């Protein structure tokens, strides 16, 4: 745990700096520059050491030892309209580091390790409007959820079959705070401060290379990521207490990371071209906390392409997933309250993501990668008419888009 303590320091600095916007629910679309350049896929396409978290079985492609260091500059742009005009979320830039390691022990066993910021979500309207009048409908809300995973994958390979297992330690930090008028010209500060927790889980992955059956360059993969129980003391419960009457009681502090299952296939053709497809399913409706906010399960579809020469490579990808948020019945107090809290505090409404990137080998051992991901602007408006008597507009809306640039260095020997 001492190693985890020192490795996570720069990661937690990035989490605490400002809120994150995730792209598939509260998760980044991919981990490592190669994966992100191909839309986040990697269940059946190896990316070397950075495959450790996507599908540990794909580490069996590593020939020696690899170390990858990645930095992603994440830039979301979000606007919220609570009935008094649009307010800008100041959570406009986040630095996200990652570290991955993989080593071939012998022809059958492979070992890896890594620490990754896997996602988060939030918004920052703390500079908007007059708090005594509700901050122009924003309540000057500021939310931060940051997630870091540390894992040590172990992989066994026999002929074309690879089996990978990764025990996971997850660190999470949640901070929800906002201001509401007290009716006497002042304000009440709700849920000021943050809460941290650790959780345990695992990833299990399979891959099969059909070259043993005479079908060269075809690979299929499977991955299962377990749910991870997380509890952020006095965060969700305190934040939802002012709305307890509408919600039928405050929501608990549980915010469980949901289970995920994925399938992938990749095919290399004409020597230099690879086409790959991943499908992932995330069970938000079974995750404590998220299901209380009405989140729905996600189907994620990813298509990626790579053109590779000896010293360089080009990549492109597309990632599509409908938002896990759903509009509830805003004519009821509960539905209107959840509509308000979801759009204001956790606007994860992005659907389509386009990515490009490439690699260049500086030497036989050192290479660099870049990935650029762009998410189209998405707008959503939810009915909150049941809250009009409390000074909330009959409809609230949010729109946002995202861009990110990942830079990576890999040393292989």
N, C-alpha and C positions, 0 to 999 in steps of 0.2 A: 504493500500500500504506500510505502515511502516513494517508490517510483511514480505512482499515480499522483501523489501529492505534488511533486515537482513538475511533472509533465502538464498538469492541468492548469498551472498558474497563468500562462499566456492565453489559454483558451477562456478562462473565466474572466480575464480582463476584457476580452472581446464581448462576452455575454453581458457584463455589467455596464459596458459603455453606453449602449442604447438598445432598444427593442429590435428583435428580428422579425422578418416576415418569412414564413416558410412557404413552400411551393406545393407539396402534396400533403395537405393537412398541416401538421406542425413539423414536417420533415423536409429537408432539402432534397432536391430531385436526385442527386448523386453525390458520391464521395470520391474526391480525386479529380484532377483535370481531364484525364482521358475519359472517364465515365461521364462527367458533366458535358463534355464536348459531343458525346453521342446521346444526349437527352437523358442521361442518368442510368443507362442500361449497363449490364455486366453480369447477368445471371448465367449466361452461356458464352460470354466474351471476356477473355482474360485481359486485365489491365495491369498485371504484375502485382506488386506489393499492395497497391490501392484496392485490389479485389477483396481484401480481407473482410470488409464489412458488407459489401454487396452480395457476394457468395463466396464463402471461405474455400469451397472446393476448387475454385478457379486458381488458387495459389499454386496448384500443381504444375502450372506452366513456367514457374520460376526456375531458372537453370542454376543459379548460384545463390547470391545474397543481394537483396535489393532494399534500399532505403529511399522513401519518397517524402518530401516536405512540400506541403501545399498551402497557399494563402489565397483566400477568396475575398474579393472586395464586393460586398453585397449592397445594392442601392435600390431600396424601395421608394416609391412615390405614392402617397395616399392622401385622399381628401374625404372628409366626413361632412355631411350636411344634416344637421339636426333641426332644420326648419328656419334657421337664421342666416343662411348662406354657408358656403363651404369653409371648413377649417382645415389647415394643413398639418399633417402629422410630422413632427420634427425628427422622427426616427428615420433619418435619410441616408445613413451609411454605417455599415458594420464590417469589421475585419474578422474573418473566420479562418483560423489556422488548423491544419491537420498533419498528423505524422503517422506513416505506415512503414512496417518492416516485414520482410519475408525471407526465409532461408530454406534451401533444399538440404535436408539432412542426408538422405540417400535416395535411391531410386523409388522408394515407397513412401517415405515420410517427409512432410514439410511443416515448418513452424512459422508462425507470424506473430505480430503484435502491433497495436496501434491505438491512437487516441484521436477521436474525431468529434468536432461539434456537428451533431447530426441534425439540428434544427432548432426551432423555437418560433415564437410568434408574439405579436404585440403591437402597440401603437403608442404614440406620445402626443397628447393634446394639452399638455400642461401649460402651454403658453397661449392658449386660445381664450379669448373673451374674458368677461368679468365673472369670477367664481361665485360672487354673491347672487348672480342671476343665472347660474348654471353653465357658464362658459360657452355661451352660444350653442347650447344643446349638447356640448361634449362632456360636461361635468369636469373638465380639465383632467380627463382620465389618462392614466399612464399605466400600461401593462407590459410586463416582460416575462416571457418564459424562455429559458435557455436550457438546452439538453446537450450533455457530453457523454460519449460512450468510450469505455476502455475495454479492449478485448484481446485475447491471446488465442488465435485459431490454430488448430492442429488438423493436418490433412493426411489421409492415407490414399495411396494410388496403387491400383492393380490393373494392369493392361489399360483399357480405355476408361475405366471407372475411377472417379475420385470422390472421396467422402470427406467432408469438412465439418468440424464442430468448433464453435467459439463460445466460451463462457463470457458473459457481458456484465460489466459493472457500469451502471448509468448514474450520472450525477445530474440533478436538476435544480434549477432555482426559479422561483416564481415570485413576482412582485406585482400586486394589483393595488393601485390607490387612486382615489378620485375625491372630489369635493362636491358637497351638496349644500344648498342654502339651508340655514337653520330656521328660517321664518322670521328672524329678528334682525336682518341686515347682515348677519355673519354667515360663516360656513362651518360645516363639520367635515373633518378629514377622515375618510373611510379607508381602513386597511393600510395604514402607513407602515412601510417596512417590508422586508422580503423574507422568504422561507426557503430552506434548502433540504434536499433529501437524496439518499442513495437507494438504488434498487438493483435487483439481480435478474438476469435473464440469460438467454442463449440464442445462438443462430445455428441452424443445421442446414448444410448444403450438399447437393449432389451434382455431378456433371459427368457426361459420357461422351467420349470422342469415338465416332463411328469408323475411324480409319481401320480399326481391327476387323471390321466387317466389310472392308473394301470400299467404303464410302468416305473418301478423303475430304477433310476440311469441313465436316458437319459436326456440330457440337450442340447438345441439349443440356439444360440445367434446371435445377429445382432448388428453392430456398424456403425455409420456414424460420421466421423470427418470432420468438415468444413474446407474450405480453410482459410488461414490467410494472409492478405495483409501485406507485409513488404517492406520497401524502405531503402536502405543503401546509403545515400547521398555521391556522388562523389567516389563511389567504382567501380561498374561495368562500369559506363559511362566513367570514367577516364581510367580504365584499358583497355577498348576496343577502346579508341580514336586513338591510333597509328595504329589500324587495320580498322579504319572507312571506308577507301576507299574500302577495300575488303568486308566489311560487309554491305555496303550501308548505313553507318551511325553508330555511336556508339550505343551500347545497353543501354537501360535505367537502372536506379538503382533499379527498382522493382525486387524483388526475392520472389515471393509469395509461401507460403507453400501450397502444393496442397491438394485438398479434397481426402478423403480416405473412402472406404466402405469395410465392412468385414462381413463374415458369419462363424459360427463355430458350431461344434457339439462335444459332449463328452459322453462317455459311460463307466460306471463303471461295472466291471464284476468280478465274483469269489471273491467278497468282497474287495479284496485288489488291484485290477488292474484297471487302467483307461487308455483308449485310446482316443485321441482327435485329431481333424483336424480343421484347420483354413484356410480360403481363404481370401486374401485381394487384393484390387485393388486401385492403386494410380494413380491419373490423372495428371501426369507431363505435358502432352501435352496441358493442359488447364491453367497451372500456369504461370503467367507472369514471365519473366526472364528465367526460365527453358526451356520454349518452344522456346525462342529466341536462346538458345544454342542447339536446336535440340533434347532435351530429349524426350523419348517415354514413354508411360504408362507402368506400371508394374503390372504383375500378380504374386502374392506371395502365395506359397503353404507351409503349415507347418503341420508336423505330430509329435505328442508328446505322450509319454508314462510315466505313473507313477505307481510305486509299493509302497504302503503305509502301514506301521504298526503303532501301537499306538505311539511309541516314535521316529520313524525314517521313512524316505522315500527315494526312489531312482527315478531318472528321466532321460529321454533321449529324444532328439528331432532332427528333421531335417528341415531346412528352405531352400527353393529354390526360386530364382527369377532371371530372366535374368536382366542384367544391363540396366538401363534406357538410357545409352549412346548408340548412334548409329553412325556408320561410315558414314559420308556424302561424297559427290563426291569431292575427293581431287584434281581433275584436274581443279576445279574452285577455284577462290580466296576465296570466302566465305566458301565453304566446307572445304578447306584446313585449313583456319584460325580457324574454329570451331573445327575441328579435333585436331589441335594443342592445343588450349586452354582447351578443355575437358580433354584430356589425361594428359597434363602437370599440370593443376591447380586443376582438380577435378576428379581423377581417381577412379570412383566408379564402378569398373568392376567385383566385386566379385559376384559369383552366388550361390554356395552351402556352407551351414554352418551346422556343426555337433556339438551337445551339449550333455553334461552329467551333472549331479549334484545330490544333495541330501539334506536332512534336518535331524536335530537331536534336540530333545526336552531336554534341560538341566534340566528344571523344568516344572511344570504345566503352567507357565506363559512365560518362556523365551525359545526361540528356535533359532537355527542358520541354515543358508542355504549357499550352495556353488553352483556355476554354472561355467562350463568351456565351452567356445565356440571356435571352430576352423574352419577357412575358408580356403579351398584349395587355393593354388596359382593359379592365373588366369593371363594370358598374352593376350594383345591386341596390334595389330599394325594397324595404320591408315595411309592412303595415304595423303601426304602433298606436292605433287609434284608441285602444282601451286605456292609454296612459295620458290622454289629453288633459284630463282633470288635474293631473300632477305636473302640468307645465311642459310635457313632452309633445313634440309635433306628432301629427297623425301618421306621418311617414318619415322614415329616416333612410339615408342612402350613403353609400361609400363607393369610391372608385379608386383603383390603384393599379400600378404596373411595376415591373421589376426589371432590373438589369444586374448582371454580375460578371465579374472577370476573375478567373482562377489562373494562378501562376504556380508552376510546380517544377521542382528539380528532383531528379532521380539518379541515384548513384548505384550502379550494379557491378558486382565483381565476383 
